Structures are given as C-alpha cells and as structure tokens.
Amino acid sequence: MAAPAAAATLTVDLDAVAANYRLLVERMGGKPVAAVVKANAYGLGAAQVAPVLWRAGCRLFFTAQLAEALALRPVLPPSADIAVLNGLAAGEAELFAAERLWPVLNDLAQLERWRAYCAEHEAAGPAVLHIDTGMSRLGLEPTELERLAASPDLLRGVDLRLVMSHMACADTPAHPKNREQLAAFRAALAGLEAPLAGVPRSLAASSALFLGPEFRFDVGRPGAAIYGLKPQEDTPNPLRCTVRLTARILQVRRVDSPMTVGYGAAHSVPGPGTIATVGVGYADGFLRSAGGRSVAGLGGHRVPLVGRISMDLITLDVSDVPTHLVHPDATVELIGEAFPPDDLASAAGTIGYEILTSLGARYTRRYVGGGAA
Ligand SMILES: *Cc1c(COP(=O)(O)O)cnc(C)c1O
C-alpha cells in the first residue's frame, strides 16, 4: 500500500544553519559562540541541528529546560557543554551533576543550592552566573548582586564557566536601554572583579551581536540568527533562510460569479477567478492572524492568501497564475527564501521566533545538507 501523500513538507536546510553559525563566529571575531537550542532549536529540531552546530565548531549549547538538556545530551559528543537557562530547581542538582549539565544560576538561592551540592560531593561543579541588568525576568537582581559583591565566598567551590546577562531591546539599535544594560553589566562585573577573575563574559544574543563590538564580550549566545531570523529591525537580513514550507494544492475552484471564500465569508471574489486550497492551517502553527495578509509562491508567481485560515486549510487567489500551473498536486511555497518567517510574522502581527517555534507537528520533515542522511 502506498504511504499517504504529504499534505505539507517542512524542509530544514542544515547547510544554511551551519553557514549562519559561521557568520556569527565571524561577527565575534573568531571568539566562542554558544548556540541557544531551546524549544527544539526554535522548532527546527534540536537532535538534527545541534550535531551540525557541533561540527561547525560550537562547544556550548543552551537549553531553557532541564528536560531539553537531558534530551540533547545523547545527540552530542560527551565533551559538549550544555547549560540550562531556566536554572536549578530544588532537588535537581544530582541530575545536573550526573549528566554534566551546567545550571544557569539565576538567584542566590540557586547559587547556594549548587554550592552546597558541590561541597557535599567534593566536586567543583561547572555553572553559569546570570545577572539581570534590566529584563526583570531571570538573573540576580541588584540587591543580590550587592550581597554577592560583599560576600564573594558565596561563590567558593563553584566552578564558574561563564557570567552572562540578557538584553531587552537589542533589535532596536537606537534604544537607550542598550547602553544602560551595557553599563549595568560592566558595573556588575567590576563589583565582582576578584571572584570572577578569568571567567568569560557573555551579553550578546543574536541582535546584540549586530549592535557593536562593545556588546560582544567573550562569548556570543545567539539562537534566532542561527535559524535565519533577522537580527535588526530596519537592516537587511545577512543570514540565510533555514526553513522552507511547501504544500500540495488539494483542490482548485473556478469561481464565475461573485462568491465568498472561507469562514465568515470574510473574502469576496468580485468576478471570475480561481481559488486554490492547500492542506495547512492554524493547527499546523500557521497563525490564523496571517489570514488575508500573507503571500505564497506558485510556479514563480506570488499569490495572496485570501479568506480566513482554517484549522487545516488555506485558500489562495491564483486567478493571475497561468492555468497550466494551477492543478491539484501542484506545489505551493508558504515559507522560504522569498517568503521568510520574518515576513509571515509581520503579516500575522508577531515575531519570527513565534513562527518558527509554532511550526507544526503534522508537516513531513526533511533535513537537507549538514552531512545529514
Ligand atoms: C533565548 C535566549 C537567548 C537567545 O536569544 P536570540 O534572540 O534567539 O538570539 C540568549 N540568552 C537568553 C538568556 C535567552 O533566553
């Protein structure tokens, strides 16, 4: 029996992932660049992406969650370092140590937890210290920073491998918050000069790598840019698109009289025209808010998405496409070089990050390049 035909195929270009990583290493002047592979490598597939990044020279990987780090461990060589951004919860120290994971210590309680575990087991456990310089999210807050500066012994026995902070507005170069956070990071480092002597520093995620050399410090920490998202709001994207989403036309509908398309009769075809329907919908993470506002490609022609996006279907106005190209089984490109995730995000009123991390579970996934089979 034949396998069911794929309604939609997501192709991940691992060569583009590696090329983007190498471009970021270049931005860092050859200094180490850690890769953020949280949320399944922003939806692309951490098990496929992380080994490619390792081969491109990456040695430190960040996940958000401990479970993600545990899943990543077996797909990377044993000497890969893996850090967990969401920190060290009570009772987790043993698992971190057993799997040689680095907790990102986000407050003094986590620091104390790790220190106590390391002391008890006579091991200097590697860890990352996270200082909040203006996100009010994770990381040591100013009062904790003061306490640490006054009592550097709190770090005794902890093998700090990195000190980091995270920026709020780095995609907007002119935002005053960028300089404020840079100054706050420098002040925090100065206050901890002795206990942090020789510890590499990291401030820049994707966008900050493109702000200026003073933001780069010793280790880059990008996620989005590796996956091809645009680092700066108003600057052309220097990175390659890493994903391509194609879908089969399921049915073609010639519309002769004035007719509406889809739920809510939200779109009207005024005269004779042609509607093509493809099998992708919001259940696949193709955000409903993009309905009527995005475009797709069909045989080199740009065609508008019309009407509402349904759970499993999208309708396209293909009236202007030569009829020999419009037929069931013809392939439509919904995301790709010409329709990058950032553009779809603009149409949907969100950011490229949400487009990538929403990429659906129903797509047939293909990995190309990167030495992949
Ligand atoms: C997600 C995250 C990153 C990566 O950010 P991008 O904008 O995707 O490069 C880096 N650091 C921290 C703390 C993060 O949460």
The ligand as an SDF file (V2000), in Angstrom:
LIG
                    3D

 15 15  0  0  0  0  0  0  0  0999 V2000
   16.5510   32.8260   24.1700 C   0  0  0  0  0  0  0  0  0  0  0  0
   17.7610   33.4210   24.8020 C   0  0  0  0  0  0  0  0  0  0  0  0
   18.9100   33.6880   24.0230 C   0  0  0  0  0  0  0  0  0  0  0  0
   18.9070   33.6240   22.5190 C   0  0  0  0  0  0  0  0  0  0  0  0
   18.2240   34.7490   22.0460 O   0  0  0  0  0  0  0  0  0  0  0  0
   18.0680   35.0530   20.4850 P   0  0  0  0  0  0  0  0  0  0  0  0
   17.4080   36.3640   20.4260 O   0  0  0  0  0  0  0  0  0  0  0  0
   17.2360   33.9580   19.9270 O   0  0  0  0  0  0  0  0  0  0  0  0
   19.4400   35.0460   19.9050 O   0  0  0  0  0  0  0  0  0  0  0  0
   20.0510   34.0870   24.6780 C   0  0  0  0  0  0  0  0  0  0  0  0
   20.0640   34.2620   26.0170 N   0  0  0  0  0  0  0  0  0  0  0  0
   18.9790   34.0470   26.7830 C   0  0  0  0  0  0  0  0  0  0  0  0
   19.0570   34.2800   28.2400 C   0  0  0  0  0  0  0  0  0  0  0  0
   17.7890   33.6370   26.1990 C   0  0  0  0  0  0  0  0  0  0  0  0
   16.7050   33.4480   26.9510 O   0  0  0  0  0  0  0  0  0  0  0  0
  1  2  1  0
  2  3  1  0
  2 14  2  0
  3  4  1  0
  3 10  2  0
  4  5  1  0
  5  6  1  0
  6  7  2  0
  6  8  1  0
  6  9  1  0
 10 11  1  0
 11 12  2  0
 12 13  1  0
 12 14  1  0
 14 15  1  0
M  END
$$$$
